[in-house]
Protein backbone atom coordinates (compact mmCIF):
# COMPACT_ATOMS: atom_id res chain seq x y z
CA UNK A 1 0.00 0.00 0.00
CA UNK A 2 1.35 3.40 -1.01
CA UNK A 3 1.82 5.33 2.25
CA UNK A 4 0.84 8.54 0.49
CA UNK A 5 -2.67 7.13 0.07
CA UNK A 6 -2.86 6.27 3.78
CA UNK A 7 -1.86 9.82 4.71
CA UNK A 8 -4.57 11.23 2.47
CA UNK A 9 -7.06 8.76 3.97
CA UNK A 10 -6.16 10.10 7.44
CA UNK A 11 -7.11 13.59 6.32
CA UNK A 12 -10.40 12.29 4.89
CA UNK A 13 -11.03 10.52 8.21
CA UNK A 14 -10.75 13.89 9.98
CA UNK A 15 -13.12 15.52 7.46
CA UNK A 16 -15.65 12.71 7.77
CA UNK A 17 -15.54 12.72 11.55
CA UNK A 18 -16.15 16.48 11.59
CA UNK A 19 -19.10 16.04 9.22
CA UNK A 20 -20.85 13.20 11.04
CA UNK A 21 -19.99 13.83 14.70
CA UNK A 22 -21.90 17.10 15.08
CA UNK A 23 -25.28 15.35 15.08
CA UNK A 24 -24.36 13.59 18.32
CA UNK A 25 -23.43 16.78 20.22
CA UNK A 26 -26.22 19.16 19.14
CA UNK A 27 -28.26 18.92 22.38
CA UNK A 28 -25.13 19.65 24.42
CA UNK A 29 -24.22 22.60 22.18
CA UNK A 30 -27.74 24.03 22.45
CA UNK A 31 -27.77 23.77 26.24
CA UNK A 32 -24.28 25.26 26.60
CA UNK A 33 -24.96 28.22 24.30
CA UNK A 34 -28.53 28.76 25.56
CA UNK A 35 -30.16 28.22 22.19
CA UNK A 36 -32.47 25.69 20.55
CA UNK A 37 -31.41 22.41 19.02
CA UNK A 38 -32.82 23.66 15.71
CA UNK A 39 -30.52 26.69 15.70
CA UNK A 40 -27.58 24.59 16.86
CA UNK A 41 -28.34 22.35 13.86
CA UNK A 42 -27.18 25.22 11.66
CA UNK A 43 -23.68 23.98 12.50
CA UNK A 44 -24.30 21.16 10.02
CA UNK A 45 -25.89 23.50 7.47
CA UNK A 46 -23.07 26.08 7.53
CA UNK A 47 -20.41 23.37 7.18
CA UNK A 48 -22.24 21.50 4.39
CA UNK A 49 -23.21 24.55 2.33
CA UNK A 50 -19.73 26.07 2.51
CA UNK A 51 -18.28 22.72 1.48
CA UNK A 52 -20.74 22.28 -1.39
CA UNK A 53 -20.32 25.79 -2.81
CA UNK A 54 -16.58 26.24 -2.27
CA UNK A 55 -15.32 22.85 -3.47
CA UNK A 56 -15.77 23.28 -7.26
CA UNK A 57 -14.85 26.99 -7.22
CA UNK A 58 -11.61 26.45 -5.33
CA UNK A 59 -10.76 23.34 -7.36
CA UNK A 60 -10.93 25.48 -10.52
CA UNK A 61 -9.03 28.44 -9.04
CA UNK A 62 -6.26 26.33 -7.50
CA UNK A 63 -5.99 23.85 -10.39
CA UNK A 64 -2.29 24.53 -11.00
CA UNK A 65 -1.14 25.12 -7.41
CA UNK A 66 1.43 22.72 -5.90
CA UNK A 67 -0.54 19.84 -4.46
CA UNK A 68 1.38 19.44 -1.21
CA UNK A 69 1.13 23.13 -0.35
CA UNK A 70 -2.58 23.09 -1.10
CA UNK A 71 -3.19 20.03 1.08
CA UNK A 72 -1.28 21.52 4.04
CA UNK A 73 -3.06 24.87 3.67
CA UNK A 74 -6.44 23.16 3.55
CA UNK A 75 -5.72 21.16 6.69
CA UNK A 76 -4.46 24.30 8.42
CA UNK A 77 -7.74 26.11 7.67
CA UNK A 78 -9.68 23.05 8.82
CA UNK A 79 -7.75 22.93 12.10
CA UNK A 80 -8.23 26.65 12.80
CA UNK A 81 -11.95 26.38 12.06
CA UNK A 82 -12.43 23.55 14.55
CA UNK A 83 -10.26 25.18 17.19
CA UNK A 84 -12.28 28.41 16.97
CA UNK A 85 -15.48 26.35 17.19
CA UNK A 86 -14.21 24.73 20.39
CA UNK A 87 -13.34 28.11 21.91
CA UNK A 88 -16.40 30.08 20.76
CA UNK A 89 -18.59 31.62 23.44
CA UNK A 90 -21.71 32.19 21.33
CA UNK A 91 -23.52 30.57 18.43
CA UNK A 92 -22.54 33.22 15.87
CA UNK A 93 -18.84 32.49 16.30
CA UNK A 94 -19.51 28.76 16.24
CA UNK A 95 -21.34 29.05 12.92
CA UNK A 96 -18.64 31.22 11.35
CA UNK A 97 -16.00 28.75 12.51
CA UNK A 98 -18.01 25.84 11.10
CA UNK A 99 -18.09 27.61 7.74
CA UNK A 100 -14.30 28.05 7.95
CA UNK A 101 -13.82 24.35 8.71
CA UNK A 102 -16.10 23.51 5.77
CA UNK A 103 -13.96 25.70 3.53
CA UNK A 104 -10.85 23.78 4.59
CA UNK A 105 -12.61 20.49 3.87
CA UNK A 106 -13.71 21.83 0.46
CA UNK A 107 -10.06 22.49 -0.39
CA UNK A 108 -8.73 19.20 0.93
CA UNK A 109 -11.15 16.48 -0.20
CA UNK A 110 -11.17 16.93 -4.01
CA UNK A 111 -7.43 17.68 -3.97
CA UNK A 112 -6.72 14.48 -2.04
CA UNK A 113 -8.84 12.42 -4.44
CA UNK A 114 -7.18 14.10 -7.43
CA UNK A 115 -3.72 13.31 -6.03
CA UNK A 116 -4.78 9.69 -5.44
CA UNK A 117 -5.92 9.32 -9.05
CA UNK A 118 -2.69 10.95 -10.31
CA UNK A 119 -0.18 8.87 -8.37
CA UNK A 120 -1.85 5.53 -9.13
CA UNK A 121 -1.41 3.56 -12.32
CA UNK A 122 -4.59 3.60 -14.47
CA UNK A 123 -5.28 -0.07 -13.74
CA UNK A 124 -5.13 0.62 -9.97
CA UNK A 125 -6.92 3.96 -9.94
CA UNK A 126 -10.11 2.50 -8.47
CA UNK A 127 -8.25 1.00 -5.51
CA UNK A 128 -6.40 4.29 -4.93
CA UNK A 129 -9.66 6.27 -4.85
CA UNK A 130 -11.24 3.65 -2.59
CA UNK A 131 -8.30 3.79 -0.15
CA UNK A 132 -8.60 7.54 0.27
CA UNK A 133 -12.40 7.44 0.41
CA UNK A 134 -12.14 4.69 3.04
CA UNK A 135 -11.00 7.39 5.44
CA UNK A 136 -14.40 9.03 4.98
CA UNK A 137 -16.39 5.82 5.40
CA UNK A 138 -14.29 4.79 8.42
CA UNK A 139 -15.32 8.05 10.05
CA UNK A 140 -18.93 6.84 10.08
CA UNK A 141 -17.93 3.59 11.79
CA UNK A 142 -15.18 4.84 14.13
CA UNK A 143 -14.61 8.60 14.14
CA UNK A 144 -18.18 9.71 14.77
CA UNK A 145 -18.88 7.21 17.60
CA UNK A 146 -15.51 8.08 19.21
CA UNK A 147 -16.25 11.79 19.02
CA UNK A 148 -19.73 11.32 20.45
CA UNK A 149 -18.33 9.16 23.27
CA UNK A 150 -15.73 11.85 24.10
CA UNK A 151 -18.46 14.49 24.10
CA UNK A 152 -20.58 12.49 26.51
CA UNK A 153 -17.86 12.65 29.17
CA UNK A 154 -15.90 15.79 28.27
CA UNK A 155 -18.52 18.01 26.66
CA UNK A 156 -19.02 19.13 23.08
CA UNK A 157 -15.93 21.34 23.13
CA UNK A 158 -13.77 18.30 23.85
CA UNK A 159 -15.30 16.58 20.82
CA UNK A 160 -14.26 19.49 18.60
CA UNK A 161 -10.76 19.45 20.13
CA UNK A 162 -10.65 15.77 19.19
CA UNK A 163 -11.47 16.66 15.58
CA UNK A 164 -8.86 19.45 15.72
CA UNK A 165 -6.27 16.92 16.85
CA UNK A 166 -7.15 14.62 13.96
CA UNK A 167 -6.59 17.51 11.56
CA UNK A 168 -3.20 18.30 13.13
CA UNK A 169 -2.11 14.66 12.84
CA UNK A 170 -3.11 14.63 9.16
CA UNK A 171 -1.31 17.94 8.52
CA UNK A 172 1.90 16.69 10.14
CA UNK A 173 1.61 13.48 8.11
CA UNK A 174 1.24 15.36 4.82
CA UNK A 175 4.14 17.68 5.73
CA UNK A 176 6.58 14.94 6.73
CA UNK A 177 5.51 11.85 4.78
CA UNK A 178 4.27 13.12 1.45
CA UNK A 179 7.60 13.82 -0.26
CA UNK A 180 6.55 13.58 -3.88
CA UNK A 181 3.28 14.70 -5.39
CA UNK A 182 3.21 15.30 -9.14
CA UNK A 183 2.44 18.91 -10.05
CA UNK A 184 -0.67 19.12 -12.26
CA UNK A 185 -0.13 19.90 -15.91
CA UNK A 186 -0.80 23.44 -17.07
CA UNK A 187 -4.43 23.68 -18.18
CA UNK A 188 -5.94 26.70 -19.93
CA UNK A 189 -9.05 28.44 -18.62
CA UNK A 190 -11.18 27.18 -21.52
CA UNK A 191 -10.21 23.55 -20.93
CA UNK A 192 -10.54 23.88 -17.16
CA UNK A 193 -14.14 25.12 -17.34
CA UNK A 194 -15.29 22.82 -20.15
CA UNK A 195 -16.30 19.94 -17.81
CA UNK A 196 -18.98 22.15 -16.26
CA UNK A 197 -20.96 22.03 -19.52
CA UNK A 198 -20.03 18.52 -20.64
CA UNK A 199 -23.27 16.50 -20.79
CA UNK A 200 -21.47 13.30 -19.78
CA UNK A 201 -20.37 14.93 -16.55
CA UNK A 202 -23.76 16.60 -16.07
CA UNK A 203 -25.58 13.25 -16.20
CA UNK A 204 -23.01 11.64 -13.90
CA UNK A 205 -23.44 14.45 -11.36
CA UNK A 206 -27.23 14.13 -11.55
CA UNK A 207 -26.77 10.42 -10.83
CA UNK A 208 -24.90 11.31 -7.64
CA UNK A 209 -27.44 13.97 -6.67
CA UNK A 210 -30.47 11.67 -6.87
CA UNK A 211 -28.73 8.51 -5.64
CA UNK A 212 -27.17 10.04 -2.55
CA UNK A 213 -30.30 12.12 -2.02
CA UNK A 214 -32.14 8.82 -1.63
CA UNK A 215 -29.45 7.14 0.47
CA UNK A 216 -28.99 10.08 2.82
CA UNK A 217 -32.70 10.82 3.18
CA UNK A 218 -33.04 7.49 5.00
CA UNK A 219 -29.87 8.23 7.01
CA UNK A 220 -31.15 11.66 8.08
CA UNK A 221 -34.40 10.22 9.41
CA UNK A 222 -33.09 6.79 10.43
CA UNK A 223 -34.38 7.27 13.98
CA UNK A 224 -37.93 7.45 12.58
CA UNK A 225 -37.49 4.89 9.79
CA UNK A 226 -36.13 2.28 12.24
CA UNK A 227 -38.34 3.23 15.20
CA UNK A 228 -40.16 -0.13 15.27
CA UNK A 229 -36.95 -2.01 15.96
CA UNK A 230 -35.14 0.57 18.13
CA UNK A 231 -38.20 1.60 20.18
CA UNK A 232 -36.54 4.97 20.69
CA UNK A 233 -33.43 3.47 22.32
CA UNK A 234 -30.46 5.55 21.11
CA UNK A 235 -27.96 2.86 22.06
CA UNK A 236 -29.65 0.40 19.67
CA UNK A 237 -29.68 3.04 16.95
CA UNK A 238 -25.98 3.75 17.57
CA UNK A 239 -25.23 0.03 17.23
CA UNK A 240 -27.10 -0.05 13.94
CA UNK A 241 -25.15 2.94 12.67
CA UNK A 242 -21.94 1.15 13.64
CA UNK A 243 -23.03 -1.85 11.58
CA UNK A 244 -23.93 0.47 8.71
CA UNK A 245 -20.51 2.18 8.93
CA UNK A 246 -18.61 -1.12 8.87
CA UNK A 247 -20.64 -2.27 5.84
CA UNK A 248 -20.02 1.09 4.15
CA UNK A 249 -16.27 0.79 4.62
CA UNK A 250 -16.28 -2.77 3.30
CA UNK A 251 -18.42 -1.78 0.31
CA UNK A 252 -16.14 1.12 -0.51
CA UNK A 253 -12.97 -0.99 -0.46
CA UNK A 254 -14.61 -3.82 -2.39
CA UNK A 255 -15.88 -1.52 -5.13
CA UNK A 256 -12.39 -0.02 -5.44
CA UNK A 257 -11.04 -3.42 -6.42
CA UNK A 258 -13.98 -4.32 -8.65
CA UNK A 259 -13.90 -1.07 -10.62
CA UNK A 260 -10.34 -1.91 -11.73
CA UNK A 261 -11.63 -5.20 -13.16
CA UNK A 262 -15.11 -4.41 -14.47
CA UNK A 263 -16.75 -1.54 -16.31
CA UNK A 264 -18.02 1.27 -14.09
CA UNK A 265 -21.48 0.93 -15.63
CA UNK A 266 -21.83 -2.65 -14.34
CA UNK A 267 -21.05 -1.68 -10.76
CA UNK A 268 -23.12 1.52 -10.79
CA UNK A 269 -26.21 -0.27 -12.13
CA UNK A 270 -25.81 -3.18 -9.70
CA UNK A 271 -25.47 -0.87 -6.69
CA UNK A 272 -28.45 1.26 -7.73
CA UNK A 273 -30.83 -1.62 -8.35
CA UNK A 274 -29.85 -3.50 -5.19
CA UNK A 275 -30.52 -0.29 -3.29
CA UNK A 276 -33.93 0.18 -4.96
CA UNK A 277 -34.99 -3.37 -4.03
CA UNK A 278 -33.62 -2.99 -0.50
CA UNK A 279 -35.44 0.30 0.15
CA UNK A 280 -38.69 -0.99 -1.36
CA UNK A 281 -38.57 -3.87 1.13
CA UNK A 282 -37.42 -1.75 4.10
CA UNK A 283 -40.94 -0.84 5.37
CA UNK A 284 -41.37 -4.54 6.12
CA UNK A 285 -37.83 -5.75 6.83
CA UNK A 286 -37.31 -2.93 9.36
CA UNK A 287 -39.96 -4.42 11.63
CA UNK A 288 -37.53 -7.08 12.90
CA UNK A 289 -33.98 -6.83 14.21
CA UNK A 290 -32.45 -9.34 11.80
CA UNK A 291 -34.27 -7.92 8.80
CA UNK A 292 -33.20 -4.40 9.72
CA UNK A 293 -29.59 -5.53 10.17
CA UNK A 294 -29.50 -7.14 6.73
CA UNK A 295 -31.08 -4.04 5.18
CA UNK A 296 -28.47 -1.83 6.83
CA UNK A 297 -25.62 -3.97 5.49
CA UNK A 298 -27.01 -3.85 1.93
CA UNK A 299 -27.65 -0.13 2.29
CA UNK A 300 -24.11 0.57 3.54
CA UNK A 301 -22.44 -1.53 0.84
CA UNK A 302 -24.50 -0.06 -2.01
CA UNK A 303 -24.47 3.54 -0.78
CA UNK A 304 -20.75 3.90 -0.25
CA UNK A 305 -19.87 1.29 -2.85
CA UNK A 306 -21.42 3.57 -5.47
CA UNK A 307 -19.08 6.44 -4.65
CA UNK A 308 -15.88 4.96 -6.14
CA UNK A 309 -17.27 3.95 -9.58
CA UNK A 310 -18.87 7.40 -9.82
CA UNK A 311 -15.51 9.03 -9.06
CA UNK A 312 -13.78 6.65 -11.46
CA UNK A 313 -16.21 7.54 -14.26
CA UNK A 314 -15.63 11.28 -13.74
CA UNK A 315 -11.83 10.93 -13.72
CA UNK A 316 -12.05 8.77 -16.83
CA UNK A 317 -13.98 11.54 -18.62
CA UNK A 318 -11.69 14.45 -17.57
CA UNK A 319 -8.44 13.16 -16.02
CA UNK A 320 -6.64 16.50 -16.61
CA UNK A 321 -9.04 18.36 -14.28
CA UNK A 322 -9.80 15.52 -11.85
CA UNK A 323 -9.98 17.72 -8.71
CA UNK A 324 -12.59 19.94 -10.33
CA UNK A 325 -14.92 17.14 -11.47
CA UNK A 326 -14.51 15.33 -8.13
CA UNK A 327 -15.34 18.58 -6.32
CA UNK A 328 -18.46 18.92 -8.46
CA UNK A 329 -19.41 15.38 -7.47
CA UNK A 330 -19.05 16.30 -3.79
CA UNK A 331 -21.25 19.35 -4.41
CA UNK A 332 -23.91 17.20 -6.07
CA UNK A 333 -23.84 14.80 -3.11
CA UNK A 334 -24.24 17.58 -0.54
CA UNK A 335 -27.03 19.25 -2.53
CA UNK A 336 -28.75 15.87 -2.65
CA UNK A 337 -28.37 15.63 1.13
CA UNK A 338 -29.82 19.10 1.70
CA UNK A 339 -32.77 18.65 -0.68
CA UNK A 340 -33.64 15.14 0.48
CA UNK A 341 -33.61 16.34 4.08
CA UNK A 342 -36.21 18.98 3.24
CA UNK A 343 -38.26 16.54 1.16
CA UNK A 344 -38.16 13.86 3.84
CA UNK A 345 -39.18 16.32 6.55
CA UNK A 346 -42.16 17.40 4.46
CA UNK A 347 -43.26 13.84 3.64
CA UNK A 348 -42.95 12.18 7.05
CA UNK A 349 -46.16 13.79 8.43
CA UNK A 350 -48.06 12.52 5.38
CA UNK A 351 -46.49 9.08 4.83
CA UNK A 352 -45.01 8.27 8.21
CA UNK A 353 -41.39 7.29 8.74
CA UNK A 354 -42.10 3.64 7.94
CA UNK A 355 -42.68 4.34 4.22
CA UNK A 356 -40.09 7.07 3.67
CA UNK A 357 -37.68 4.57 2.10
CA UNK A 358 -40.12 4.11 -0.79
CA UNK A 359 -39.56 7.75 -1.79
CA UNK A 360 -35.81 7.15 -1.48
CA UNK A 361 -36.18 4.16 -3.82
CA UNK A 362 -37.88 6.41 -6.42
CA UNK A 363 -35.00 8.90 -6.21
CA UNK A 364 -32.45 6.11 -6.70
CA UNK A 365 -34.42 4.75 -9.68
CA UNK A 366 -34.23 8.24 -11.24
CA UNK A 367 -30.48 8.15 -10.60
CA UNK A 368 -30.33 4.94 -12.67
CA UNK A 369 -31.90 6.77 -15.64
CA UNK A 370 -29.24 9.47 -15.45
CA UNK A 371 -26.47 6.87 -15.05
CA UNK A 372 -27.58 5.15 -18.26
CA UNK A 373 -27.78 8.51 -20.04
CA UNK A 374 -24.21 9.25 -18.95
CA UNK A 375 -23.04 5.86 -20.25
CA UNK A 376 -24.62 6.37 -23.69
CA UNK A 377 -23.20 9.91 -23.94
CA UNK A 378 -19.70 8.56 -23.21
CA UNK A 379 -19.86 6.71 -26.53
CA UNK A 380 -20.02 10.04 -28.37
CA UNK A 381 -17.69 13.07 -28.39
CA UNK A 382 -18.32 15.47 -25.50
CA UNK A 383 -21.09 17.99 -26.05
CA UNK A 384 -20.35 21.46 -24.67
CA UNK A 385 -21.34 24.99 -25.54
CA UNK A 386 -18.34 25.65 -27.77
CA UNK A 387 -19.49 29.12 -28.81
CA UNK A 388 -19.32 30.23 -25.18
CA UNK A 389 -15.87 28.72 -24.66
CA UNK A 390 -14.50 30.23 -27.86
CA UNK A 391 -14.69 33.60 -26.08
CA UNK A 392 -12.43 32.40 -23.24
CA UNK A 393 -8.63 32.68 -23.48
CA UNK A 394 -7.05 29.26 -23.66
CA UNK A 395 -3.70 30.40 -22.24
CA UNK A 396 -4.85 31.68 -18.85
CA UNK A 397 -3.69 29.48 -15.98
ABEGO torsion letter per residue (X at the ends): XBAAAAAAAAAAAAAAAAAAAAAAAAAAAAAAAGBBAAAAAAAAAAAAAAAAAAAAAAAAAAAABBAAAAAAAAAAAAAAAAAAAAABABAAAAAAAAAAAAAAAAAAAAAAAAAAAAABBAAAAAAAAAAAAAAAAAAAAAAAAAAAAAAAAAEAAAAAAAAAAAAAAAAAAAAAABABBBBBBBBBAAAAAAAAABAAAAAAAAAAAAAAAAAAAAAAAAAAAAAAAAGGBAAAAAAAAAAAAAAAAAAAAAAAAAAAABBAAAAAAAAAAAAAAAAAAAAAAAABAAAAAAAAAAAAAAAAAAAAAAAAAAAAABAAAAAAAAAAAAAAAAAAAAAAAAAAAAAAAAAEAAAAAAAAAAAAAAAAAAAAAAAAAAABBBBBBAAAAAABBAABX
